[in-house]
Amino acid sequence: MRKTTQYPMHSGKTLKILLIVLACGTVMAASHFIASLETKPAPRAADPVKYRRETEDLQKKSQEMWERFLNVRSVKGHDNLDKEDIKMLESALTMREEYVLRTELKNDSKMLIEPMREQWQLLKARESRERSIAAEKAADAAYAGNDYATAARIYTTALEIEDEIGGRFGLGNLKDITRISSLNAKLRSSRAIPIRKEALELEEKADALVAKKSWQEAAEKYTEARKKWELLNSQYSSVTVLERTRTNQLDVKIATFRSTPEHERLQNRIGRARRLYEEGRAVLAAKEWDAALSGYADLSKLYPKSEHVAKATLTALRQDRDRTLSEQEINAFTSNLSATDQAIREAKVQDVANFTRILQQDADRLRQKYPSIILVNDETYAKLQYLRVKVEELLLIQNKFLPLLKPLPGADELRMLQSEVPQSLYSAVMGSNPSATPGEHLPVESLNYTEALLFCQRIGWLTGRIVRLPTQEEFRRALGTNAAAQLWTIENSGGNTHSVASGDPNENGFYDLLGNVAEWVSSDAAAAFAWEFGGHCQSARNTLANSLEQSVAKREKSRLRGIRVVAEAPKDSK
C-alpha cells in the first residue's frame, strides 16, 4: 500500500497569517494588472537608429499612399472608387496611426490622422448605406408578401447598419435621421400588423361564442383581444391608428357579457312583475319591479360599462315600470280631462271648477309618484292652471266669442270668426293688450306669430274646442267672389284702424277680410317666416286683389297686423 504523508494541523494563528499573506498577494497582482491596462508609449527597439529609420519610413509610405489615393479619387471621383482604392486608404491610415503612436505626437495627431480617418469612414459609410438600402428593399418585398416576421428581421438588420453608419463611421457624416425614422416606422408596422390580426381573430372567436350564448367564455376572448389592442395603442401608436374607440367598445362587451347571466335573471323578475300586474296584483308587481331595479343598481356597480346597466337602459326600465303601474291612474286622469272639456263646451262652470281642481291635484301626485315618465305634459299642466284662474270668466268669454263664429263655406265642421279679434276679447283671454292703438272695439294688433298661436290655444281651452289660425285656402273661401263695398283702405280710413265689423259684411257674412288690419294665417311651424293676408288700412284698394298675401318674419310685430281664428264646429251643429 502507498503510504500517506501525514501533515501536522496548523494552528489558528498560523492560518490567519497565511490568509493575510494571500490577500496581500492578490491585491498586488490586481494592481499590476490595472497598471498594465494604462496607455504606455510604444516600446523602443534595442537599436535606436534602426527604430528611428523605421518610424520615418512609416511616415513616408503613409504620405505616399495618401497622396496616391487622393490622385485616384480626383480621377475616378468618390462614387467610382473600388475596394482596392479603399484598401490603399486603409493601409495609409494604419501606417499613419502607427507613426503617431511611435512619435507620441499627441497634440499633432488629429491634424495628421483626421483627414484620412474622415475619408475612410465616409467610404465605409457609403458601403454600409448600400447594404442598408438593399436590406430595406428585401424587407419591403417580404412585407408586401405578408411575411411580416421576415420583414421585421430584415428591417432590424437595416437599422443596425444605420447605427453603424452613425456610430463607427460617424466621421463620414452620413447619418440620416429621416431614414432611421422611416425604417423604425416600417419595423414597428411589420410587428404591429400580426398583433392586430391576432386581435381581430380573437374578436371573431368571441363573437362566435356570443352566438352560442357562452357569455363567460366570450368575455374571456374579448379580454384577450383587448390586451392586444392595448399593446398596439401603447407600443405602436406612431405607426398605427390609435384604437381607443375599439378598446372602449371591448370594455363594454366584456362587462356586458360578464353581467349577462345576472341580467337574464333580472329580466325574468321583470316578466313576473308584468304578469302580476296583469293579474291585478299591483302591490306584488311593484315589489318585483323595485327588486329588479335594485338588482340592476348593484349590477351597475360591478359592471359600470355593461350595456345592461347603461343610464339609458336603467331609465327605460324605470319608465317601463312607471308606465305599467300608472296605466289605470292615467286612464282615469285622461277620462276626467275629457269630461272637463265637455263641461266647458256645455258651460257648466261649477263642474269645470271641480274638475280642474281635482285634475291639478292628480297631476301633481302623478308627477311625484312617477317621476321617470311624463304622464302629464307641460301643456296639459299649463291648461289646468289657466282654467283654474279663468273659470269665473268662462261664460263671459264664451259669450264674447262663440256668437261671432260663422260657418266656413265648403267646410261644415269648421267655423271662422266673422271679424278680426277685437281688443276686448284678446284682453279677456290673455290678460294683456299689446296694441299700439288701444280701443275696446278696435282689432288687436302688434302681436307676433307666436303670440297669435298662444291666443288660439287659450281660447280653445276656454271653449273646449280646437282653435287655430286659418289657412290661406280657408281665408279665400271666406272671402268668396265678391268683396264688400265698405273696406277700410287708404282711400277712406285716414290711415288708421277702425272698429271691427263696422263696415259691411261680404256675401258669406265676414267683415274686414280685406283692409283694416292684415291677418296672420297658418304657416309651416319650422319656418322663420309666415304669411299675412288681406292688406290693411294703409293699402290702396285697387292693389288688394293682386297682393292679398305677403311673407313676413314670425317675430315681427306691426300695428297694421292682427288675427282672425278658425274653430271646430259645436257638436250639435248641422
VOGU-3710 file (C-alpha; in Angstrom, 3 decimals, decimal comma):
1> mrkttqypmh> 0,000/0,000/0,000  1,003/3,563/-0,707  1,979/5,488/2,369  0,069/8,631/3,024  2,119/11,510/4,260  0,622/12,986/7,368  0,872/16,757/7,730  0,581/18,410/11,064  -2,534/20,535/11,670  -1,952/24,267/11,514
11> sgktlkilli> -2,859/26,300/14,482  -5,500/29,061/14,186  -2,830/31,749/14,395  -0,810/30,223/11,552  -3,957/30,066/9,372  -4,679/33,763/9,913  -1,122/34,679/8,823  -1,463/32,620/5,658  -4,772/34,339/4,773  -3,243/37,786/5,240
21> vlacgtvmaa> -0,286/36,932/3,007  -2,630/35,533/0,358  -4,776/38,710/0,414  -1,770/40,974/0,034  -0,552/38,934/-2,909  -3,944/39,214/-4,587  -4,017/42,995/-4,179  -0,508/43,373/-5,622  -1,379/41,188/-8,625  -4,512/43,242/-9,285
31> shfiasletk> -2,511/46,466/-9,066  -0,022/45,199/-11,650  -2,890/44,119/-13,924  -4,593/47,527/-13,754  -1,278/49,277/-14,352  -0,785/47,137/-17,425  -4,069/48,490/-18,865  -2,840/52,088/-18,828  -1,691/53,584/-22,122  2,032/53,352/-22,499
41> papraadpvk> 4,309/54,798/-25,106  5,324/52,395/-27,827  8,291/50,259/-26,752  11,584/51,380/-28,241  13,777/48,993/-30,171  17,117/47,890/-28,894  18,699/49,739/-31,833  17,513/53,404/-31,656  18,889/54,268/-35,070  17,040/51,433/-36,758
51> yrretedlqk> 13,856/52,280/-34,832  14,036/55,927/-35,954  14,609/54,901/-39,554  11,574/52,541/-39,475  9,419/55,309/-37,963  10,441/57,744/-40,678  9,640/55,102/-43,305  6,149/54,737/-41,829  5,570/58,449/-42,241  6,961/58,492/-45,762
61> ksqemwerfl> 4,996/55,457/-47,014  1,818/56,655/-45,326  2,104/60,047/-47,014  2,877/58,486/-50,397  -0,121/56,205/-50,173  -2,365/59,054/-49,050  -1,290/61,255/-51,951  -1,722/58,349/-54,378  -5,246/57,807/-53,029  -6,083/61,492/-53,444
71> nvrsvkghdn> -4,933/61,349/-57,056  -7,046/58,277/-57,735  -10,027/59,946/-56,118  -9,624/63,081/-58,211  -9,576/60,965/-61,368  -12,342/58,450/-60,547  -14,444/60,538/-58,261  -15,907/59,378/-54,942  -18,632/57,272/-56,469  -16,283/55,155/-58,624
81> ldkedikmle> -13,644/54,140/-56,057  -13,231/50,359/-55,797  -12,201/48,028/-52,993  -8,515/48,241/-53,880  -8,648/52,013/-53,575  -10,285/51,742/-50,164  -7,697/49,118/-49,119  -4,937/51,522/-50,109  -6,520/54,211/-47,908  -6,796/51,747/-45,023
91> saltmreeyv> -3,087/50,900/-45,301  -2,136/54,590/-45,314  -4,297/55,182/-42,272  -2,850/52,181/-40,390  0,719/53,318/-41,002  -0,121/56,893/-40,052  -1,643/55,714/-36,762  1,482/53,608/-36,019  3,669/56,609/-36,778  1,705/58,849/-34,390
101> lrtelkndsk> 1,910/56,173/-31,700  5,671/55,815/-32,069  6,422/59,512/-32,128  3,905/60,318/-29,351  2,664/63,329/-31,292  -0,433/63,748/-29,153  -1,041/67,384/-29,984  -0,498/66,927/-33,721  -2,229/63,545/-34,073  -5,600/64,996/-35,079
111> mliepmreqw> -4,056/67,067/-37,859  -2,078/64,072/-39,123  -4,769/61,379/-38,917  -8,235/63,013/-39,066  -8,337/63,742/-42,849  -7,545/60,082/-43,602  -9,905/58,781/-40,975  -12,768/61,025/-42,193  -12,210/59,884/-45,786  -12,084/56,209/-44,808
121> qllkaresre> -15,226/56,417/-42,631  -17,058/58,231/-45,409  -16,276/55,433/-47,860  -17,180/52,737/-45,349  -20,409/54,599/-44,516  -21,314/54,644/-48,212  -20,715/50,903/-48,457  -22,892/50,398/-45,402  -25,609/52,616/-46,818  -25,775/50,451/-49,945
131> rsiaaekaad> -26,170/47,363/-47,760  -28,839/49,149/-45,708  -30,824/50,095/-48,818  -30,576/46,556/-50,176  -31,830/45,190/-46,838  -34,729/47,641/-46,842  -35,778/46,553/-50,340  -35,711/42,903/-49,281  -37,773/43,752/-46,200  -40,267/45,731/-48,304
141> aayagndyat> -40,719/42,694/-50,550  -41,340/40,447/-47,552  -43,805/42,997/-46,154  -45,669/43,160/-49,465  -45,902/39,367/-49,384  -47,417/39,478/-45,862  -44,302/37,804/-44,417  -44,162/40,261/-41,549  -41,779/38,250/-39,340  -39,115/38,148/-42,081
151> aariyttale> -39,719/41,816/-42,857  -39,230/42,747/-39,202  -35,966/40,784/-39,019  -34,520/42,430/-42,149  -35,689/45,928/-41,118  -33,828/45,321/-37,851  -30,673/44,468/-39,833  -31,043/47,664/-41,864  -31,359/49,684/-38,663  -28,241/48,028/-37,201
161> iedeiggrfg> -26,332/49,052/-40,325  -27,656/52,608/-39,968  -26,464/52,609/-36,350  -23,000/51,620/-37,610  -23,084/54,500/-40,105  -23,843/56,981/-37,362  -21,511/55,397/-34,804  -18,478/53,531/-36,026  -18,401/55,563/-39,261  -19,720/58,788/-37,743
171> lgnlkditri> -16,993/60,973/-39,218  -18,483/60,262/-42,638  -21,470/62,463/-41,667  -23,940/60,206/-43,474  -26,231/59,637/-40,521  -29,804/60,106/-41,817  -32,367/60,728/-39,073  -35,249/60,759/-41,559  -34,207/57,370/-42,958  -33,829/55,889/-39,488
181> sslnaklrss> -37,293/57,155/-38,560  -38,737/55,639/-41,728  -37,101/52,275/-41,048  -38,304/52,357/-37,476  -41,845/53,059/-38,673  -41,682/50,131/-41,098  -40,267/47,863/-38,402  -42,988/48,815/-35,958  -45,648/48,371/-38,628  -44,364/44,896/-39,509
191> raipirkeal> -44,564/43,996/-35,826  -47,937/45,672/-35,291  -49,888/44,076/-38,156  -49,620/40,487/-36,825  -50,759/41,699/-33,400  -53,742/43,446/-34,995  -54,565/40,288/-36,924  -54,451/38,235/-33,722  -56,752/40,756/-32,003  -59,313/40,553/-34,816
201> eleekadalv> -59,201/36,741/-34,799  -59,821/36,742/-31,051  -62,810/39,027/-31,552  -64,215/36,695/-34,208  -63,909/33,763/-31,810  -65,614/35,801/-29,103  -68,452/36,719/-31,473  -68,945/33,038/-32,267  -69,158/32,265/-28,552  -71,739/35,029/-28,126
211> akkswqeaae> -73,848/33,373/-30,825  -73,714/30,192/-28,741  -74,643/32,203/-25,603  -71,366/31,182/-23,953  -71,218/34,510/-22,176  -68,247/33,977/-19,843  -66,040/32,332/-22,483  -66,865/35,149/-24,876  -65,904/37,700/-22,227  -62,516/35,993/-21,782
221> kytearkkwe> -61,807/36,084/-25,523  -62,784/39,752/-25,681  -60,399/40,362/-22,758  -57,537/38,715/-24,665  -58,371/40,797/-27,732  -58,433/43,955/-25,648  -54,904/43,237/-24,374  -53,711/43,018/-27,980  -55,339/46,350/-28,858  -53,886/47,933/-25,726
231> llnsqyssvt> -50,438/46,688/-26,757  -50,904/48,309/-30,157  -52,041/51,558/-28,579  -49,174/51,736/-26,107  -46,220/50,486/-28,197  -47,157/51,056/-31,833  -49,201/54,246/-31,776  -46,745/56,045/-34,047  -47,387/53,706/-36,995  -50,990/52,603/-36,432
241> vlertrtnql> -54,207/54,479/-35,914  -54,961/54,613/-32,208  -57,747/52,175/-31,369  -59,027/53,931/-28,236  -62,578/53,608/-29,509  -62,050/49,894/-30,095  -60,718/49,229/-26,618  -63,633/51,174/-25,178  -66,036/49,080/-27,237  -64,383/45,903/-25,998
251> dvkiatfrst> -64,627/47,135/-22,410  -68,373/47,469/-22,970  -68,626/43,976/-24,491  -66,568/42,390/-21,714  -68,687/43,998/-18,998  -71,901/43,242/-20,894  -71,296/39,523/-21,336  -69,909/39,032/-17,854  -73,092/40,602/-16,488  -75,462/38,817/-18,890
261> peherlqnri> -76,357/35,848/-16,619  -77,482/38,211/-13,844  -79,230/40,425/-16,403  -81,238/37,438/-17,630  -82,258/36,609/-14,079  -83,417/40,174/-13,502  -85,329/40,166/-16,785  -87,203/37,087/-15,609  -88,109/39,010/-12,487  -89,445/41,894/-14,559
271> grarrlyeeg> -91,524/39,400/-16,532  -93,033/38,189/-13,251  -93,811/41,778/-12,307  -95,744/42,311/-15,541  -97,708/39,090/-15,104  -98,604/40,024/-11,543  -99,838/43,405/-12,694  -101,972/41,844/-15,419  -103,476/39,589/-12,759  -104,463/42,658/-10,782
281> ravlaakewd> -101,826/42,161/-8,062  -100,304/45,617/-8,380  -98,664/45,666/-4,927  -96,711/42,459/-5,571  -95,882/43,660/-9,074  -94,425/46,893/-7,671  -92,251/44,890/-5,241  -90,916/42,755/-8,086  -90,166/45,859/-10,169  -88,333/47,512/-7,267
291> aalsgyadls> -86,332/44,342/-6,557  -85,320/44,137/-10,217  -84,258/47,790/-10,312  -82,287/47,304/-7,084  -80,567/44,334/-8,702  -79,654/46,469/-11,706  -78,272/49,150/-9,388  -75,961/46,524/-7,819  -75,035/45,235/-11,260  -74,072/48,759/-12,365
301> klypksehva> -71,546/48,953/-9,515  -69,902/45,677/-10,539  -70,026/46,298/-14,303  -70,468/50,041/-14,874  -69,677/49,732/-18,603  -72,208/46,990/-19,271  -74,937/47,810/-21,788  -77,390/46,167/-19,402  -76,821/48,925/-16,849  -76,296/51,911/-19,132
311> katltalrqd> -78,053/55,042/-17,920  -80,464/54,975/-20,844  -81,225/51,295/-20,167  -81,982/51,856/-16,482  -84,036/54,930/-17,328  -86,040/52,880/-19,830  -86,646/50,213/-17,164  -87,927/52,779/-14,693  -90,146/54,281/-17,382  -91,456/50,839/-18,274
321> rdrtlseqei> -92,263/50,168/-14,635  -93,957/53,537/-14,155  -95,956/53,234/-17,381  -97,165/49,799/-16,371  -98,086/50,691/-12,796  -99,634/54,051/-13,723  -101,803/52,759/-16,557  -105,071/52,733/-14,621  -104,388/56,093/-12,978  -103,504/57,824/-16,223
331> naftsnlsat> -106,586/56,372/-17,914  -108,713/57,873/-15,147  -106,897/61,192/-15,472  -107,411/61,271/-19,253  -111,091/60,441/-18,815  -111,551/63,303/-16,337  -109,715/65,645/-18,713  -112,161/64,770/-21,496  -115,068/65,291/-19,090  -113,677/68,728/-18,265
341> dqaireakvq> -113,654/69,700/-21,962  -117,254/68,507/-22,242  -118,268/70,552/-19,188  -116,570/73,584/-20,766  -118,497/73,090/-24,020  -121,704/72,794/-22,001  -120,738/75,908/-19,986  -121,092/74,051/-16,643  -118,892/76,402/-14,702  -119,126/74,620/-11,337
351> dvanftrilq> -118,258/71,269/-12,898  -115,310/72,864/-14,656  -114,130/74,338/-11,353  -114,385/70,961/-9,598  -112,731/69,032/-12,407  -109,798/71,402/-12,778  -109,138/71,431/-9,029  -109,137/67,621/-8,843  -107,154/67,237/-12,043  -104,427/69,619/-10,903
361> qdadrlrqky> -104,115/67,671/-7,645  -103,936/64,416/-9,631  -101,345/65,911/-11,984  -99,129/66,910/-9,044  -99,500/63,469/-7,496  -98,708/61,615/-10,739  -95,617/63,736/-11,345  -94,304/62,955/-7,867  -95,264/59,265/-7,893  -93,902/58,507/-11,378
371> psiilvndet> -91,032/60,956/-11,960  -89,355/58,873/-14,676  -92,103/59,472/-17,244  -94,159/62,434/-18,360  -97,693/61,371/-17,638  -98,958/64,937/-17,586  -97,175/67,077/-20,150  -96,396/70,743/-19,673  -99,202/71,868/-21,978  -101,853/69,926/-20,016
381> yaklqylrvk> -100,471/71,223/-16,715  -100,489/74,805/-18,038  -104,058/74,298/-19,266  -105,269/73,213/-15,806  -103,554/76,135/-14,103  -105,006/78,571/-16,651  -108,554/77,192/-16,359  -108,483/77,436/-12,574  -107,605/81,102/-12,882  -110,147/81,840/-15,636
391> veellliqnk> -113,053/79,620/-14,584  -115,059/82,564/-13,208  -114,768/84,368/-16,568  -115,633/81,290/-18,592  -119,202/82,272/-19,525  -118,269/85,885/-20,203  -115,508/84,950/-22,632  -117,580/82,261/-24,341  -120,424/84,762/-24,827  -117,992/87,195/-26,441
401> flpllkplpg> -116,502/84,609/-28,731  -118,953/81,879/-29,744  -121,679/84,130/-31,260  -119,082/85,644/-33,600  -118,298/82,276/-35,257  -119,744/81,830/-38,745  -119,871/78,669/-40,892  -116,966/78,402/-43,296  -118,158/77,714/-46,853  -117,225/74,221/-48,017
411> adelrmlqse> -116,241/73,027/-44,523  -119,241/72,191/-42,362  -117,075/71,094/-39,447  -115,375/74,499/-39,144  -116,384/77,986/-38,012  -114,468/81,202/-38,633  -114,619/84,375/-36,572  -116,725/86,867/-38,539  -114,359/89,748/-37,781  -110,819/90,330/-36,635
421> vpqslysavm> -110,260/89,590/-32,934  -111,233/92,758/-31,013  -109,001/94,047/-28,259  -111,709/93,400/-25,655  -111,735/89,649/-26,406  -107,950/89,410/-26,604  -107,520/91,210/-23,248  -110,131/88,962/-21,586  -108,356/85,814/-22,780  -104,704/86,874/-22,404
431> gsnpsatpge> -104,885/89,373/-19,539  -102,971/91,986/-21,544  -103,256/94,101/-24,689  -100,221/94,598/-26,998  -101,989/97,030/-29,368  -100,263/100,271/-30,366  -103,657/101,922/-30,897  -105,823/100,916/-27,918  -109,581/100,656/-28,212  -112,042/98,070/-26,923
441> hlpveslnyt> -113,659/97,505/-30,330  -110,550/98,076/-32,438  -108,788/94,986/-33,809  -105,929/93,692/-31,664  -102,568/94,312/-33,370  -98,845/94,446/-32,683  -98,589/90,732/-31,824  -96,139/88,319/-33,411  -96,882/84,875/-34,815  -96,112/83,021/-31,553
451> eallfcqrig> -98,440/85,285/-29,578  -101,179/84,646/-32,147  -100,780/80,873/-31,646  -100,897/81,261/-27,857  -104,198/83,162/-28,110  -105,623/80,323/-30,241  -104,541/77,785/-27,656  -106,088/79,629/-24,713  -109,377/80,485/-26,399  -109,552/76,787/-27,303
461> wltgrivrlp> -109,107/75,819/-23,645  -111,901/78,196/-22,640  -114,335/76,856/-25,232  -113,470/73,168/-25,257  -112,696/73,310/-28,959  -109,691/73,214/-31,242  -108,956/76,799/-32,263  -106,244/77,807/-34,749  -105,235/80,327/-37,377  -106,956/79,926/-40,762
471> tqeefrralg> -105,098/78,584/-43,758  -104,747/80,643/-46,931  -107,275/78,371/-48,634  -109,800/78,855/-45,803  -109,241/82,613/-45,976  -110,029/82,581/-49,716  -113,192/80,521/-49,123  -114,431/83,037/-46,595  -113,601/85,902/-48,969  -115,897/84,494/-51,650
481> tnaaaqlwti> -116,214/86,013/-55,113  -117,453/89,450/-54,127  -115,645/91,668/-51,656  -117,853/94,074/-49,676  -118,087/97,637/-50,842  -117,101/99,012/-47,443  -113,363/98,315/-46,989  -111,090/100,224/-44,620  -108,284/101,137/-47,001  -106,138/104,213/-47,501
491> ensggnthsv> -108,946/105,828/-49,518  -111,365/106,048/-46,540  -109,532/105,024/-43,326  -107,334/108,061/-42,813  -104,524/105,570/-42,418  -105,921/104,324/-39,060  -107,655/101,124/-37,929  -111,422/101,159/-37,307  -113,745/99,144/-35,045  -114,206/95,538/-36,124
501> asgdpnengf> -117,376/94,734/-38,089  -118,078/98,452/-38,557  -118,302/98,162/-42,338  -120,425/95,890/-44,477  -120,132/92,075/-44,413  -119,377/90,122/-47,565  -121,693/87,555/-49,124  -120,573/84,913/-46,546  -121,130/87,161/-43,535  -117,483/88,036/-42,830
511> ydllgnvaew> -116,128/91,546/-42,119  -112,820/93,140/-42,950  -111,256/90,185/-44,739  -109,708/92,945/-46,818  -108,363/96,127/-45,253  -108,356/97,428/-41,657  -105,546/95,128/-40,421  -103,685/92,355/-42,228  -104,104/88,954/-40,536  -101,729/86,125/-39,665
521> vssdaaaafa> -102,545/82,841/-41,434  -101,339/79,334/-40,566  -97,796/78,641/-41,824  -95,094/75,986/-41,615  -94,156/75,533/-37,956  -90,454/75,069/-38,734  -90,158/78,133/-40,958  -88,875/81,511/-39,758  -91,419/83,326/-41,943  -95,232/83,213/-42,094
531> wefgghcqsa> -97,949/84,671/-44,310  -100,182/87,653/-43,624  -103,376/88,045/-45,618  -105,843/90,736/-46,713  -103,999/94,047/-46,655  -104,694/96,861/-44,142  -105,967/100,385/-43,658  -102,967/101,863/-45,468  -103,290/99,607/-48,515  -104,643/101,007/-51,778
541> rntlansleq> -107,966/99,390/-52,710  -107,015/98,753/-56,322  -103,904/96,765/-55,245  -105,597/94,344/-52,821  -106,768/91,872/-55,438  -103,205/91,338/-56,662  -101,431/91,430/-53,284  -103,621/89,551/-50,815  -100,709/87,778/-49,122  -97,226/88,699/-48,028
551> svakreksrl> -94,417/86,815/-46,293  -93,096/88,369/-43,071  -90,826/87,229/-40,242  -92,714/85,417/-37,482  -91,043/87,510/-34,815  -92,195/90,758/-36,425  -94,913/92,919/-34,838  -96,911/95,623/-36,636  -99,757/97,946/-35,677  -101,241/97,057/-39,058
561> rgirvvaeap> -101,430/93,287/-38,418  -103,934/91,358/-36,256  -105,608/87,926/-36,219  -108,768/86,025/-37,049  -109,300/82,400/-35,920  -110,964/79,182/-37,020  -112,650/76,774/-34,559  -114,138/73,320/-34,873  -117,931/73,415/-35,122  -120,045/72,719/-31,975
571> kdsk> -121,111/69,086/-31,665  -124,776/69,951/-32,274  -124,137/71,979/-35,446  -125,887/70,893/-38,628
//
